[in-house]
């Protein structure tokens, strides 16, 4: 097995970083892995203290010997999560050809790195697979489905991995958004596991969003690429406590998983889309019938507006 570099993005939550680091370091493969930590700068003077606390926490473990190497990059200015991820992943993935990405609020299973590296090796030449998810929401798969992994149209931002050829040529500026408006199939696949995706993508085009993940997810869908998910999650998000920019305590219960179920030695297979699993995923990421109807109407109006304008 080859070992991909690991990237952690940190900002202003020292306690979360320490828990994330400790969980990663507990993986058997950590000592064979190069770790890269990107620390974003403070937004203003009032935020400097917390950023410095994070950087002190990072400095305290940099030479602990838990990983093959630890490289730290501290930004003098605030880039924001999206810009940090895009630039940081691009830098590392262009050099190493693949990367495992972790944000600062992810407590992983001891088997996390085994699963991620195994998936990266197994699917590297599979032209249908665009990324690997380390997190799986608490859903129950159909009784007939026995595989340790499954495929989905929805990408994952809570621990994930990809390869350099899948990361290239992403339309970060969304110049090709009109392609979605002209293709019901693209919209269907984008929303296959949650009808929030198209609306979030649209908000990005209007400057009302800072998500790198929805743009990456749209890139995968546009190119017919799927994400491989584990049957049981290898990651528990610990940031849904309103301590972060994008965290909400309401999400905690809905997203909480049991890491004890993580499979120590997963068996990888050439997965295809299972329509029933897609519906289960969509239900999990949806917010009721009324919300679905509102999103559908809004989507139709956006598409019509763009088609008329185009």
N, C-alpha and C positions, 0 to 999 in steps of 0.2 A: 504494500500500500504506500502511495506517495502522500506527503503531508502538505496541504495547502497553507499558505500564510493566513493568519487570522487578523482581522481588523476590528478594533473597538473604537467607537466614536463616543467621546465624553464631553460633558459641558459643565453643569453646575451642581451635580448631585454626588457628593463624595461617598456617602453611605451606599448608594446604589452601585457605584463603580466597584467598591470594595467587595460587595457580594457577587457581582458579575465576575470579577477577576478570580475570586476564590473558587467559584464553581467551575470556571474554565480550567484553572490550574489543577483541579482534582481529576481531570480527564487524564487517562494513562498516556494519551498521545501528545499531551502538552509539551513534554520535554523534547519532542521531535519537531515542534512547530515554531515558526517565527511569528512573533506577535508585534503588530503595529498599532500604536495608540495615537489617535488624532484628537487633540484637545482644542475645542473652539474658544475664541476669545469672548470677553464679556460684552454685553450690548451697551452698557453704560457704567458709570462709576459705581453705582450701587450694587452692581453685579460682580465686581472684581473680587470681593472677598470669597464668595462661593466658588468662583472659578479657581482661585488660588488654593482653596481647600482641596479641590479635585486634583490639581497639579501636585500638591504635596502628597496626596494619597498615591498617585501614580509614581512619583519619585521614590516612595517608600518601598515599592515592590519591584522597581525596575531591575535591580540587581539581585533579586531573590533566588534566581536560578530555576524558577518554575517552568520556564520556556527555553527553547533553544537559543533565542535572542529576543530582546525587547527594544523596539525603536519608538521613540516618542517625538511627535511633531506638535508644537504649540503654536497656534495661530495668534498673531498680535492683535487681530481684529475679529469681530463677530461675523462669521460667514453665514450662520444659520445651518440647520441640520441638512437641508437639501443640498446646498452648495458644498458642505463639508463631505457628505457622502459621495456625491458625484466626483469631486476632485480627488478625494482620498482613494476611493475604489479604483478610479481610472489609473492613478499613479501606481498602485500595487499590482493590479491585474495586468497592466501592460508589461510589467517586468516579470511576473511569475506565471501568467497564463490562466490563473484561477485564483479565487479568494473566498474565504468564509467571513461573513460580516455579522458583527454583533453590536447592538447598541448598548448603552450603559445601564439598562434596566432589565437585563435578561439573566435569570438564574438557570443554568443548563444542567442536564443530567450528566453523570459521569461517563455515559456512553455517547454523548453528543458528538465529539470529534471523530469517534469511530464511524458513526453513521454518516456524518457529513463528508468525510474523506472517502468513505466507501462509495457513496452515491456519486461524488465527483468523478471517481475512477470509472464506475460502471456506466454512467450515462454520457461520458465525455464525447463519444462519437455518435450518439443518438441524435439525429437531426430534428427530432420531435420535442426534445427536452431543452428548455431554456434556463431553468433555474431549479434549485433545490431548497425546500423549506425545512427549517428545523423545528418550527412550531406547527402544531395541529390543534384546532379548537376542540373543545369537548363534545364531539359528535359521536354517534353510534353508527358504525358502518353496517350495511346489510349482512344478514347471517351467511349468505352465500359467498360473500367476499372474504377470501382467506389470505390475500397477500399482505406483506408487511408494509407496503407502500401503495399509494394511489396517485393518479394524475388529476390535476385541476387546471382550469383556465385562470384562476386567481393566483397572482404572485403573493409572496409573503415578505413582510418587512421586519418581522420579529425573528431574527436569526435566519440567515439565508446564505446561499452560495451560488456562484455562476462561473462561467469561463469567459476568457477574453473575447472570443469570436461572437458570443451572444451579447456582450456588453458594448460592442462597437456599433457605431452609426445609429445610436439612439436619438430620437427626435426630441431633445430636451426642450426646445423652444416651441414644440407642438405646431410646427408649420404644416404638418400633414393631418391636422385634426379633421379637415373636411373629408378625408377618406372614410372616417367613421360615419359621418353624416350621410354619405352616399352608399353605405353598406349595412343593411339590417343585420347581416350575419356577424359583422365585426362587433356591432353593439350588443347583439345577443351573447356572443362569446365573452365580451368584456364584462357583461352583467350576469354571466352564468352562475357565479357563486356569490352574488350580492349586487343588488341594483343600485348601490351607491357609487359604483365605479365610473359609469359614464358621466354622472353629474359632477363628481369630483374632478374628472378630466376636463370637463367644460369650464369649471370654476378656475382651473389652472390657466386656461386660455385668456381669462379675464383678469388675471393677476390676483385672484382671490384664493390663493392656496400656495403652500410651500412644500408640496409633497413630491419627493423624487420617486417614491414607490409607485404612485399611480401612473406616472409617465413611463417607468420601466415596465410596469404591468401592461400598459397599452402597447408598448413596443413588442412585447412577447406575443400578445394577441394578434397584432397586425402582421406578424411574421409566422403565425401558425405554431407558436411554441408553447409548451405546457410546463407547469411546475410540478415537481414530484414532492408529495407530502408523506410524512411517516404516519403509519396507522395510529400510533400513540406519540404524543408530543415529547420532544427532547428538550423543550424549553418552557419555562414558566415566566411570563412577564411580571416583573415586580414594580413596574412604574405606574400602574393605574391607581395612583393615590393622590392625584392632583399636584404632585411635586414637579411635574415636567410640563413643557409647553403643550404637548399633544396628549396628555394623560387625563383620564376622567375616572373618578372612583366608581361611576355607574358601570363601567366596563369590567371591573374586577371579577365579579361573580360570573358573568357571562363568559369570560375568557379563561377562568381558572381551570387548570388541568392537574392530573395526578401523575407526577414524574416517576412514581414507582412502577408505572406500567410501561415505561420506555423499554424497548426490546434491546437486550445486550448485544446480540449478534443478528442484526436484520438481514433478511435475504432480499436482494434486489431482483426485480423482474421488469421486463419491457412493458410497462403499464400503458393502457389506453384509457380514454375517457369512458367512465361509467355514468350513464345518465341519472341513475338513482342517487349516486353519491353527489353528483352536481346539485341535485335538488335539495339534498340534505344540507349541503354547504350553503346554498342560497338561503334557505330558511334560517340558518343560524345567523347569517349576516344581514338579515332583513328585520324590519321594524313594524310588521303588521300589515294588514290588507290596505288600510287607508294610506299609509306611507307609500306602499307599492303603487297604488293608483296615482297618487300625486307625482311620484317620480316618473311614471309612464307618461302622463300628460305633459310634464315638463320636458321630457326627452323628445316627444313628438314635436313640441313647439320649437325647441332648439334646432332640431333637424330641419324642419320646414324653413326656419329663419335663415339657416346657413345655405340651404339649397336655393332659396330665392336670391340671397345675396351673391351666391356663386354663379 
